[in-house]
Amino acid sequence: MANNPSSVHRAALFAGSVAMLGLLTACGGGGSGSASSPSTLPGTAAPATGGGTSDSPPASAPTSASSGASTSGGGTGGSTSGGTGGTGGTSTTAGASSRCHTSELRATVGRNDPGAGQENFPIVLTNASSRTCTVRGYPGAAFVDGSGKQLGPDPKRESGSTPTTVTLAPGRSAWAGLTFSNPEVSGAHPATPAALLVTPPDERDSLKVTWAGGQVPVSGNASSVFLTVFAPGTGA
């Protein structure tokens, strides 16, 4: 059947009215408060809720507090290490400075106290400085002739001696024993030294003391000279 032109025109007007009604309804809905809430579609990220928020760091980035903790941890480690080093350095320096140095000491050889064929001399170190310092252990010693040449082997350390730290206030002394067999008794080859070189414990420089103790063994049987550790006093 043929379409009536009037019927077609009315149908078109009806369709246009429906479309206009739908548009007005949509616009009316946009004016409501619910239209400002953005919708979230499945599979999409949540939309930004403000311009300021978009400038904030993402949630996965470390915050300034955690970054500070990391930096602080590193700084604390460095500070602790440095502090310990510093502390350790101060302690070491204090320990080193408490030792008596050769330049602060005066050396003498005390009176012989012979017995049973043995000659026993005290080597005395006196604190000639204005500070309190310490000595600990054995001295170094060597007999020399007038030209400075050593006579005989190096003295040996007496076994069984237990080192102790001797504190020397200015003017105070410590002594160590120097012992050897009388050459006339032992039959060792003797020599008469011009001096005895004395090296304080843990030092490299020596103090020269004129030797007035007579002959000492330098080779052959029973030629060994022995040293004991320092003790307080002069050994007199």
Secondary structure, DSSP 8 states (H G I E B T S, - for coil): ----HHHHHHHHHHHHHHHHHHHHHHHHHHHSGGGGS----TTS------HHHHTS--TTS--HHHHHHHHHHHHHHHHHHHHHHHHHHHHHHHHHHHB--GGGEEEEE-----BTTEEEEEEEEEE-SSS-EEEES--EEEEE-TTS-EESS--EE-TT----EEEE-TT-EEEEEEEEE-HHHH--EEE--SEEEEE-TT-S--EEEE--S--EEEESTT--EEE---EES---
